[in-house]
Amino acid sequence: MLEHTGIESGRLHFSWISSAESTKFVDVVKKITAEVKTLDPANKKYVKTEPKVA
């Protein structure tokens, strides 16, 4: 569904991790960090910016 809005699916991640699964948390964060580093910059029209004050 994200592709229809122009947002790459690799920019959104969901993981269910229990507070007792610290090792899994570390693994997921490392994996997502590596994936994010390979992405091109986001399309600027989807990046929120502060409104300009006149």
C-alpha distance matrix in Angstrom:
0.0 3.8 5.5 5.6 7.3 9.3 9.0 9.6 8.3 12.1 12.5 11.4 13.6 14.8 18.2 20.6 24.0 27.3 29.8 32.1 29.8 30.7 30.8 27.2 26.2 28.0 26.4 22.8 23.6 25.4 22.5 19.9 22.5 23.2 19.6 19.3 22.6 21.3 18.5 19.5 19.8 16.8 16.5 19.2 17.7 15.3 18.3 20.2 23.9 27.0 28.1 31.2 34.3 36.8
3.8 0.0 3.8 5.3 5.3 6.5 5.3 6.4 6.0 9.6 9.3 8.9 11.9 13.8 17.4 20.3 23.4 26.8 28.9 31.4 29.0 29.5 29.5 26.1 24.7 26.2 24.8 21.2 21.5 23.1 20.5 17.6 19.8 20.6 17.0 16.2 19.4 18.4 15.3 16.1 16.1 13.0 13.0 15.6 14.4 11.9 14.8 17.0 20.6 23.8 25.1 28.1 31.4 34.0
5.5 3.8 0.0 3.8 5.3 5.0 5.3 5.7 6.6 10.0 10.6 11.3 14.3 16.6 20.1 23.1 26.1 29.6 31.9 34.1 31.5 31.8 31.5 28.2 27.0 28.1 26.4 23.0 23.3 24.4 21.5 18.8 20.8 21.0 17.3 16.7 19.5 17.7 14.7 15.0 15.6 12.8 12.3 15.5 14.5 12.7 15.8 18.6 21.9 25.3 26.5 29.2 32.6 35.0
5.6 5.3 3.8 0.0 3.8 5.5 7.5 9.2 10.1 13.7 13.7 14.1 17.1 19.1 22.7 25.5 28.6 32.0 34.2 36.6 34.3 34.7 34.6 31.3 30.0 31.3 29.8 26.3 26.5 27.9 25.1 22.3 24.3 24.7 21.0 20.2 22.9 21.3 18.0 18.0 18.0 14.9 13.6 16.2 14.4 13.1 16.6 18.9 22.2 25.4 26.1 28.8 32.0 34.2
7.3 5.3 5.3 3.8 0.0 3.8 5.6 8.7 10.3 13.4 12.4 13.0 16.5 18.6 22.3 25.2 28.1 31.4 33.3 36.0 33.8 33.9 34.1 30.9 29.2 30.4 29.3 25.8 25.5 27.0 24.7 21.5 23.1 23.9 20.4 18.9 21.7 20.6 17.0 16.6 15.9 12.5 10.9 13.0 10.9 9.4 13.0 15.2 18.4 21.6 22.3 25.0 28.3 30.5
9.3 6.5 5.0 5.5 3.8 0.0 3.8 6.5 9.2 11.8 11.0 12.7 16.3 19.0 22.6 25.8 28.5 32.0 33.7 36.2 33.7 33.6 33.5 30.4 28.7 29.5 28.3 24.9 24.5 25.5 23.1 20.1 21.3 21.7 18.2 16.7 19.0 17.6 14.0 13.2 12.8 9.7 8.1 11.0 9.7 8.7 12.1 15.0 18.0 21.5 22.5 24.9 28.4 30.5
9.0 5.3 5.3 7.5 5.6 3.8 0.0 3.8 6.4 8.5 7.3 9.0 12.6 15.5 19.1 22.4 24.9 28.4 30.1 32.6 30.1 29.9 29.8 26.8 25.0 25.8 24.6 21.2 20.7 21.9 19.6 16.4 17.7 18.4 15.0 13.4 16.1 15.1 11.5 11.5 11.1 7.9 7.8 10.8 10.3 8.1 10.7 13.7 17.0 20.5 22.1 24.7 28.2 30.8
9.6 6.4 5.7 9.2 8.7 6.5 3.8 0.0 3.8 5.4 5.8 8.1 11.2 14.4 17.6 21.2 23.5 27.2 29.0 31.2 28.3 28.1 27.6 24.6 23.2 23.7 22.2 18.9 18.7 19.5 16.9 14.0 15.5 15.7 12.0 11.1 13.8 12.3 9.1 10.0 10.8 8.6 9.6 13.0 13.4 11.3 13.3 16.5 19.7 23.3 25.2 27.7 31.3 33.9
8.3 6.0 6.6 10.1 10.3 9.2 6.4 3.8 0.0 3.8 5.4 6.0 8.3 11.2 14.4 17.8 20.4 24.1 26.2 28.2 25.4 25.5 25.0 21.8 20.6 21.6 19.8 16.5 16.9 17.9 15.0 12.4 14.7 15.0 11.3 11.2 14.4 13.2 10.7 12.6 13.6 11.6 13.1 16.3 16.5 13.8 15.6 18.4 21.8 25.2 27.3 30.1 33.5 36.3
12.1 9.6 10.0 13.7 13.4 11.8 8.5 5.4 3.8 0.0 3.8 5.6 7.2 10.7 13.3 17.1 19.1 22.8 24.6 26.4 23.4 23.2 22.4 19.4 18.2 18.6 16.8 13.7 13.8 14.4 11.6 8.9 11.1 11.2 7.5 7.6 10.9 9.8 8.0 10.7 12.0 11.0 13.4 16.4 17.4 14.8 15.8 18.6 21.8 25.2 27.7 30.4 33.8 36.7
12.5 9.3 10.6 13.7 12.4 11.0 7.3 5.8 5.4 3.8 0.0 3.8 6.7 10.4 13.4 17.0 18.9 22.5 23.9 26.1 23.4 22.9 22.7 19.9 18.0 18.5 17.5 14.2 13.4 14.7 12.7 9.2 10.7 12.0 8.8 7.2 10.7 10.8 8.2 10.3 10.4 8.7 11.4 13.9 14.9 11.8 12.4 15.1 18.2 21.5 24.1 26.9 30.2 33.3
11.4 8.9 11.3 14.1 13.0 12.7 9.0 8.1 6.0 5.6 3.8 0.0 3.8 6.9 10.3 13.7 16.0 19.5 21.2 23.6 21.1 21.0 21.2 18.1 16.2 17.5 16.6 12.9 12.8 14.8 12.8 9.5 11.8 13.6 10.7 9.8 13.5 13.9 11.8 14.1 14.0 12.0 14.3 16.5 16.9 13.5 14.2 16.1 19.6 22.6 25.1 28.2 31.3 34.5
13.6 11.9 14.3 17.1 16.5 16.3 12.6 11.2 8.3 7.2 6.7 3.8 0.0 3.8 6.7 10.3 12.4 16.1 17.9 20.1 17.5 17.6 17.7 14.5 12.8 14.4 13.4 9.7 10.2 12.5 10.5 7.7 10.8 12.7 10.4 10.4 14.1 14.7 13.6 16.5 16.8 15.3 17.9 20.0 20.6 17.1 17.5 19.2 22.5 25.3 28.0 31.2 34.2 37.5
14.8 13.8 16.6 19.1 18.6 19.0 15.5 14.4 11.2 10.7 10.4 6.9 3.8 0.0 3.8 6.9 9.6 13.1 15.3 17.6 15.3 16.1 16.6 13.2 11.7 14.3 13.5 9.8 11.0 13.9 12.2 10.1 13.4 15.4 13.6 13.8 17.5 18.3 17.3 20.2 20.4 18.8 21.2 23.2 23.5 19.8 20.2 21.4 24.8 27.3 29.9 33.3 36.0 39.4
18.2 17.4 20.1 22.7 22.3 22.6 19.1 17.6 14.4 13.3 13.4 10.3 6.7 3.8 0.0 3.8 6.1 9.7 12.3 14.1 11.7 12.8 13.3 9.8 8.8 11.8 11.1 7.8 9.9 12.8 11.5 10.4 13.7 15.7 14.6 15.4 18.7 19.7 19.4 22.6 23.1 21.8 24.5 26.4 27.0 23.3 23.4 24.5 27.7 30.1 32.9 36.2 38.9 42.4
20.6 20.3 23.1 25.5 25.2 25.8 22.4 21.2 17.8 17.1 17.0 13.7 10.3 6.9 3.8 0.0 3.8 6.8 9.9 11.6 9.9 11.9 13.0 9.7 9.2 12.8 12.6 10.0 12.2 15.3 14.5 13.8 16.9 19.0 18.2 19.0 22.2 23.4 23.2 26.4 26.7 25.3 27.9 29.7 30.0 26.3 26.4 27.1 30.3 32.3 35.1 38.5 40.9 44.5
24.0 23.4 26.1 28.6 28.1 28.5 24.9 23.5 20.4 19.1 18.9 16.0 12.4 9.6 6.1 3.8 0.0 3.8 6.5 8.1 6.3 8.2 9.8 7.1 6.5 10.3 10.8 9.1 11.1 14.1 14.1 14.0 16.5 18.8 18.8 19.6 22.4 24.0 24.3 27.6 27.8 26.9 29.8 31.4 32.1 28.3 28.0 28.6 31.5 33.4 36.4 39.7 42.0 45.7
27.3 26.8 29.6 32.0 31.4 32.0 28.4 27.2 24.1 22.8 22.5 19.5 16.1 13.1 9.7 6.8 3.8 0.0 3.8 5.2 5.3 7.9 10.3 8.8 8.5 12.1 13.2 12.3 14.0 16.9 17.4 17.5 19.7 22.0 22.3 23.1 25.7 27.5 27.9 31.1 31.2 30.3 33.2 34.5 35.2 31.4 30.9 31.2 33.9 35.5 38.5 41.9 43.9 47.6
29.8 28.9 31.9 34.2 33.3 33.7 30.1 29.0 26.2 24.6 23.9 21.2 17.9 15.3 12.3 9.9 6.5 3.8 0.0 3.8 5.5 6.6 10.0 9.7 8.6 11.7 13.8 13.4 14.2 17.1 18.4 18.4 20.0 22.6 23.4 23.8 26.2 28.4 28.9 32.0 31.8 31.1 34.1 35.2 36.0 32.3 31.3 31.4 33.8 35.1 38.2 41.4 43.3 47.1
32.1 31.4 34.1 36.6 36.0 36.2 32.6 31.2 28.2 26.4 26.1 23.6 20.1 17.6 14.1 11.6 8.1 5.2 3.8 0.0 3.8 5.9 8.6 9.1 9.4 11.9 13.7 14.2 15.5 17.8 19.0 19.8 21.4 23.6 24.6 25.5 27.7 29.7 30.6 33.9 34.1 33.6 36.7 38.0 39.0 35.3 34.4 34.7 37.1 38.5 41.7 44.9 46.9 50.6
29.8 29.0 31.5 34.3 33.8 33.7 30.1 28.3 25.4 23.4 23.4 21.1 17.5 15.3 11.7 9.9 6.3 5.3 5.5 3.8 0.0 3.8 5.5 5.3 6.3 8.9 10.1 10.7 12.4 14.4 15.5 16.6 18.3 20.2 21.2 22.5 24.5 26.4 27.5 30.9 31.4 31.0 34.3 35.8 36.9 33.3 32.5 33.2 35.7 37.5 40.7 43.8 46.1 49.8
30.7 29.5 31.8 34.7 33.9 33.6 29.9 28.1 25.5 23.2 22.9 21.0 17.6 16.1 12.8 11.9 8.2 7.9 6.6 5.9 3.8 0.0 3.8 5.4 5.0 6.3 8.7 9.9 10.6 12.4 14.3 15.4 16.4 18.5 20.1 21.0 22.7 24.9 26.2 29.5 29.9 29.8 33.3 34.6 36.0 32.5 31.4 32.0 34.3 35.9 39.3 42.3 44.5 48.2
30.8 29.5 31.5 34.6 34.1 33.5 29.8 27.6 25.0 22.4 22.7 21.2 17.7 16.6 13.3 13.0 9.8 10.3 10.0 8.6 5.5 3.8 0.0 3.8 5.4 5.2 6.3 8.7 10.0 10.7 12.4 14.4 15.4 16.7 18.6 20.1 21.4 23.4 25.1 28.6 29.4 29.7 33.2 34.8 36.4 33.1 32.1 33.1 35.5 37.4 40.9 43.7 46.1 49.8
27.2 26.1 28.2 31.3 30.9 30.4 26.8 24.6 21.8 19.4 19.9 18.1 14.5 13.2 9.8 9.7 7.1 8.8 9.7 9.1 5.3 5.4 3.8 0.0 3.8 5.5 5.1 6.1 8.6 9.9 10.5 12.2 14.1 15.4 16.5 18.2 20.1 21.7 23.0 26.6 27.5 27.5 30.8 32.7 34.1 30.6 30.0 31.2 33.8 35.9 39.2 42.2 44.8 48.4
26.2 24.7 27.0 30.0 29.2 28.7 25.0 23.2 20.6 18.2 18.0 16.2 12.8 11.7 8.8 9.2 6.5 8.5 8.6 9.4 6.3 5.0 5.4 3.8 0.0 3.8 5.5 5.2 6.1 8.6 9.9 10.6 12.1 14.2 15.4 16.3 18.3 20.4 21.4 24.8 25.2 25.1 28.5 30.0 31.4 28.0 27.0 28.0 30.5 32.4 35.8 38.8 41.2 44.9
28.0 26.2 28.1 31.3 30.4 29.5 25.8 23.7 21.6 18.6 18.5 17.5 14.4 14.3 11.8 12.8 10.3 12.1 11.7 11.9 8.9 6.3 5.2 5.5 3.8 0.0 3.8 5.5 5.2 6.2 8.6 10.0 10.5 12.3 14.3 15.3 16.6 18.9 20.5 23.8 24.5 24.9 28.5 30.0 31.8 28.6 27.4 28.6 30.8 32.8 36.3 39.0 41.6 45.2
26.4 24.8 26.4 29.8 29.3 28.3 24.6 22.2 19.8 16.8 17.5 16.6 13.4 13.5 11.1 12.6 10.8 13.2 13.8 13.7 10.1 8.7 6.3 5.1 5.5 3.8 0.0 3.8 5.5 5.2 6.2 8.7 9.9 10.7 12.4 14.3 15.6 17.3 19.1 22.7 23.8 24.4 27.9 29.8 31.6 28.5 27.6 29.3 31.7 34.1 37.5 40.2 43.0 46.5
22.8 21.2 23.0 26.3 25.8 24.9 21.2 18.9 16.5 13.7 14.2 12.9 9.7 9.8 7.8 10.0 9.1 12.3 13.4 14.2 10.7 9.9 8.7 6.1 5.2 5.5 3.8 0.0 3.8 5.5 5.1 6.1 8.4 9.9 10.6 12.1 14.3 15.8 16.9 20.5 21.5 21.5 24.9 26.9 28.4 25.2 24.6 26.1 28.8 31.3 34.5 37.4 40.2 43.7
23.6 21.5 23.3 26.5 25.5 24.5 20.7 18.7 16.9 13.8 13.4 12.8 10.2 11.0 9.9 12.2 11.1 14.0 14.2 15.5 12.4 10.6 10.0 8.6 6.1 5.2 5.5 3.8 0.0 3.8 5.5 5.2 6.0 8.5 9.9 10.4 12.2 14.5 15.6 18.9 19.4 19.7 23.3 24.9 26.7 23.6 22.4 23.9 26.2 28.5 32.0 34.7 37.4 41.0
25.4 23.1 24.4 27.9 27.0 25.5 21.9 19.5 17.9 14.4 14.7 14.8 12.5 13.9 12.8 15.3 14.1 16.9 17.1 17.8 14.4 12.4 10.7 9.9 8.6 6.2 5.2 5.5 3.8 0.0 3.8 5.6 5.1 6.2 8.7 10.0 10.7 12.9 14.9 18.2 19.3 20.3 24.0 25.7 27.9 25.1 23.9 25.8 27.9 30.4 33.9 36.4 39.3 42.7
22.5 20.5 21.5 25.1 24.7 23.1 19.6 16.9 15.0 11.6 12.7 12.8 10.5 12.2 11.5 14.5 14.1 17.4 18.4 19.0 15.5 14.3 12.4 10.5 9.9 8.6 6.2 5.1 5.5 3.8 0.0 3.8 5.5 5.3 6.3 8.7 10.1 11.3 13.1 16.8 18.3 19.0 22.5 24.8 26.8 23.9 23.3 25.5 28.0 30.8 34.1 36.7 39.7 43.1
19.9 17.6 18.8 22.3 21.5 20.1 16.4 14.0 12.4 8.9 9.2 9.5 7.7 10.1 10.4 13.8 14.0 17.5 18.4 19.8 16.6 15.4 14.4 12.2 10.6 10.0 8.7 6.1 5.2 5.6 3.8 0.0 3.8 5.4 5.0 6.1 8.6 10.1 10.9 14.4 15.5 15.8 19.3 21.3 23.2 20.3 19.6 21.8 24.3 27.2 30.4 33.1 36.1 39.5
22.5 19.8 20.8 24.3 23.1 21.3 17.7 15.5 14.7 11.1 10.7 11.8 10.8 13.4 13.7 16.9 16.5 19.7 20.0 21.4 18.3 16.4 15.4 14.1 12.1 10.5 9.9 8.4 6.0 5.1 5.5 3.8 0.0 3.8 5.4 5.1 6.3 8.9 10.3 13.4 14.2 15.3 19.0 20.7 23.0 20.4 19.2 21.3 23.4 26.1 29.5 31.9 34.9 38.2
23.2 20.6 21.0 24.7 23.9 21.7 18.4 15.7 15.0 11.2 12.0 13.6 12.7 15.4 15.7 19.0 18.8 22.0 22.6 23.6 20.2 18.5 16.7 15.4 14.2 12.3 10.7 9.9 8.5 6.2 5.3 5.4 3.8 0.0 3.8 5.6 5.3 6.8 9.3 12.7 14.5 16.1 19.6 21.8 24.3 22.0 21.1 23.6 25.7 28.7 32.0 34.2 37.4 40.5
19.6 17.0 17.3 21.0 20.4 18.2 15.0 12.0 11.3 7.5 8.8 10.7 10.4 13.6 14.6 18.2 18.8 22.3 23.4 24.6 21.2 20.1 18.6 16.5 15.4 14.3 12.4 10.6 9.9 8.7 6.3 5.0 5.4 3.8 0.0 3.8 5.4 5.4 6.9 10.6 12.6 13.7 17.0 19.6 21.8 19.4 19.1 21.9 24.3 27.5 30.6 32.9 36.2 39.3
19.3 16.2 16.7 20.2 18.9 16.7 13.4 11.1 11.2 7.6 7.2 9.8 10.4 13.8 15.4 19.0 19.6 23.1 23.8 25.5 22.5 21.0 20.1 18.2 16.3 15.3 14.3 12.1 10.4 10.0 8.7 6.1 5.1 5.6 3.8 0.0 3.8 5.4 5.3 8.5 9.6 10.6 14.3 16.4 18.8 16.4 15.7 18.4 20.6 23.8 26.9 29.2 32.5 35.6
22.6 19.4 19.5 22.9 21.7 19.0 16.1 13.8 14.4 10.9 10.7 13.5 14.1 17.5 18.7 22.2 22.4 25.7 26.2 27.7 24.5 22.7 21.4 20.1 18.3 16.6 15.6 14.3 12.2 10.7 10.1 8.6 6.3 5.3 5.4 3.8 0.0 3.8 5.6 8.1 9.6 11.9 15.4 17.3 20.3 18.5 17.3 20.2 21.9 25.0 28.2 30.0 33.4 36.3
21.3 18.4 17.7 21.3 20.6 17.6 15.1 12.3 13.2 9.8 10.8 13.9 14.7 18.3 19.7 23.4 24.0 27.5 28.4 29.7 26.4 24.9 23.4 21.7 20.4 18.9 17.3 15.8 14.5 12.9 11.3 10.1 8.9 6.8 5.4 5.4 3.8 0.0 3.8 6.7 9.5 11.8 14.9 17.4 20.2 18.7 18.3 21.5 23.4 26.8 29.7 31.5 35.0 37.8
18.5 15.3 14.7 18.0 17.0 14.0 11.5 9.1 10.7 8.0 8.2 11.8 13.6 17.3 19.4 23.2 24.3 27.9 28.9 30.6 27.5 26.2 25.1 23.0 21.4 20.5 19.1 16.9 15.6 14.9 13.1 10.9 10.3 9.3 6.9 5.3 5.6 3.8 0.0 3.8 6.5 8.1 11.2 13.9 16.5 15.0 14.9 18.3 20.4 23.9 26.6 28.5 32.1 34.8
19.5 16.1 15.0 18.0 16.6 13.2 11.5 10.0 12.6 10.7 10.3 14.1 16.5 20.2 22.6 26.4 27.6 31.1 32.0 33.9 30.9 29.5 28.6 26.6 24.8 23.8 22.7 20.5 18.9 18.2 16.8 14.4 13.4 12.7 10.6 8.5 8.1 6.7 3.8 0.0 3.8 6.4 8.8 11.4 14.3 13.6 13.4 17.0 18.7 22.3 24.7 26.3 30.0 32.4
19.8 16.1 15.6 18.0 15.9 12.8 11.1 10.8 13.6 12.0 10.4 14.0 16.8 20.4 23.1 26.7 27.8 31.2 31.8 34.1 31.4 29.9 29.4 27.5 25.2 24.5 23.8 21.5 19.4 19.3 18.3 15.5 14.2 14.5 12.6 9.6 9.6 9.5 6.5 3.8 0.0 3.8 6.5 8.2 11.4 10.9 10.1 13.6 15.0 18.5 21.0 22.6 26.2 28.7
16.8 13.0 12.8 14.9 12.5 9.7 7.9 8.6 11.6 11.0 8.7 12.0 15.3 18.8 21.8 25.3 26.9 30.3 31.1 33.6 31.0 29.8 29.7 27.5 25.1 24.9 24.4 21.5 19.7 20.3 19.0 15.8 15.3 16.1 13.7 10.6 11.9 11.8 8.1 6.4 3.8 0.0 3.8 6.0 8.5 7.3 7.2 11.0 13.0 16.8 19.0 21.0 24.6 27.2
16.5 13.0 12.3 13.6 10.9 8.1 7.8 9.6 13.1 13.4 11.4 14.3 17.9 21.2 24.5 27.9 29.8 33.2 34.1 36.7 34.3 33.3 33.2 30.8 28.5 28.5 27.9 24.9 23.3 24.0 22.5 19.3 19.0 19.6 17.0 14.3 15.4 14.9 11.2 8.8 6.5 3.8 0.0 3.8 5.6 5.8 7.0 10.7 12.6 16.4 17.9 19.7 23.4 25.6
19.2 15.6 15.5 16.2 13.0 11.0 10.8 13.0 16.3 16.4 13.9 16.5 20.0 23.2 26.4 29.7 31.4 34.5 35.2 38.0 35.8 34.6 34.8 32.7 30.0 30.0 29.8 26.9 24.9 25.7 24.8 21.3 20.7 21.8 19.6 16.4 17.3 17.4 13.9 11.4 8.2 6.0 3.8 0.0 3.8 5.3 5.1 8.3 9.4 13.0 14.4 16.0 19.7 21.9
17.7 14.4 14.5 14.4 10.9 9.7 10.3 13.4 16.5 17.4 14.9 16.9 20.6 23.5 27.0 30.0 32.1 35.2 36.0 39.0 36.9 36.0 36.4 34.1 31.4 31.8 31.6 28.4 26.7 27.9 26.8 23.2 23.0 24.3 21.8 18.8 20.3 20.2 16.5 14.3 11.4 8.5 5.6 3.8 0.0 3.8 5.7 7.9 9.5 12.9 13.5 15.4 19.1 21.1
15.3 11.9 12.7 13.1 9.4 8.7 8.1 11.3 13.8 14.8 11.8 13.5 17.1 19.8 23.3 26.3 28.3 31.4 32.3 35.3 33.3 32.5 33.1 30.6 28.0 28.6 28.5 25.2 23.6 25.1 23.9 20.3 20.4 22.0 19.4 16.4 18.5 18.7 15.0 13.6 10.9 7.3 5.8 5.3 3.8 0.0 3.8 6.4 9.3 12.8 14.1 16.7 20.2 22.7
18.3 14.8 15.8 16.6 13.0 12.1 10.7 13.3 15.6 15.8 12.4 14.2 17.5 20.2 23.4 26.4 28.0 30.9 31.3 34.4 32.5 31.4 32.1 30.0 27.0 27.4 27.6 24.6 22.4 23.9 23.3 19.6 19.2 21.1 19.1 15.7 17.3 18.3 14.9 13.4 10.1 7.2 7.0 5.1 5.7 3.8 0.0 3.8 6.4 10.0 12.1 14.6 18.1 21.0
20.2 17.0 18.6 18.9 15.2 15.0 13.7 16.5 18.4 18.6 15.1 16.1 19.2 21.4 24.5 27.1 28.6 31.2 31.4 34.7 33.2 32.0 33.1 31.2 28.0 28.6 29.3 26.1 23.9 25.8 25.5 21.8 21.3 23.6 21.9 18.4 20.2 21.5 18.3 17.0 13.6 11.0 10.7 8.3 7.9 6.4 3.8 0.0 3.8 6.9 9.1 12.1 15.3 18.4
23.9 20.6 21.9 22.2 18.4 18.0 17.0 19.7 21.8 21.8 18.2 19.6 22.5 24.8 27.7 30.3 31.5 33.9 33.8 37.1 35.7 34.3 35.5 33.8 30.5 30.8 31.7 28.8 26.2 27.9 28.0 24.3 23.4 25.7 24.3 20.6 21.9 23.4 20.4 18.7 15.0 13.0 12.6 9.4 9.5 9.3 6.4 3.8 0.0 3.8 6.3 8.8 12.1 15.2
27.0 23.8 25.3 25.4 21.6 21.5 20.5 23.3 25.2 25.2 21.5 22.6 25.3 27.3 30.1 32.3 33.4 35.5 35.1 38.5 37.5 35.9 37.4 35.9 32.4 32.8 34.1 31.3 28.5 30.4 30.8 27.2 26.1 28.7 27.5 23.8 25.0 26.8 23.9 22.3 18.5 16.8 16.4 13.0 12.9 12.8 10.0 6.9 3.8 0.0 3.8 6.4 9.0 12.5
28.1 25.1 26.5 26.1 22.3 22.5 22.1 25.2 27.3 27.7 24.1 25.1 28.0 29.9 32.9 35.1 36.4 38.5 38.2 41.7 40.7 39.3 40.9 39.2 35.8 36.3 37.5 34.5 32.0 33.9 34.1 30.4 29.5 32.0 30.6 26.9 28.2 29.7 26.6 24.7 21.0 19.0 17.9 14.4 13.5 14.1 12.1 9.1 6.3 3.8 0.0 3.8 6.3 9.5
31.2 28.1 29.2 28.8 25.0 24.9 24.7 27.7 30.1 30.4 26.9 28.2 31.2 33.3 36.2 38.5 39.7 41.9 41.4 44.9 43.8 42.3 43.7 42.2 38.8 39.0 40.2 37.4 34.7 36.4 36.7 33.1 31.9 34.2 32.9 29.2 30.0 31.5 28.5 26.3 22.6 21.0 19.7 16.0 15.4 16.7 14.6 12.1 8.8 6.4 3.8 0.0 3.8 6.4
34.3 31.4 32.6 32.0 28.3 28.4 28.2 31.3 33.5 33.8 30.2 31.3 34.2 36.0 38.9 40.9 42.0 43.9 43.3 46.9 46.1 44.5 46.1 44.8 41.2 41.6 43.0 40.2 37.4 39.3 39.7 36.1 34.9 37.4 36.2 32.5 33.4 35.0 32.1 30.0 26.2 24.6 23.4 19.7 19.1 20.2 18.1 15.3 12.1 9.0 6.3 3.8 0.0 3.8
36.8 34.0 35.0 34.2 30.5 30.5 30.8 33.9 36.3 36.7 33.3 34.5 37.5 39.4 42.4 44.5 45.7 47.6 47.1 50.6 49.8 48.2 49.8 48.4 44.9 45.2 46.5 43.7 41.0 42.7 43.1 39.5 38.2 40.5 39.3 35.6 36.3 37.8 34.8 32.4 28.7 27.2 25.6 21.9 21.1 22.7 21.0 18.4 15.2 12.5 9.5 6.4 3.8 0.0
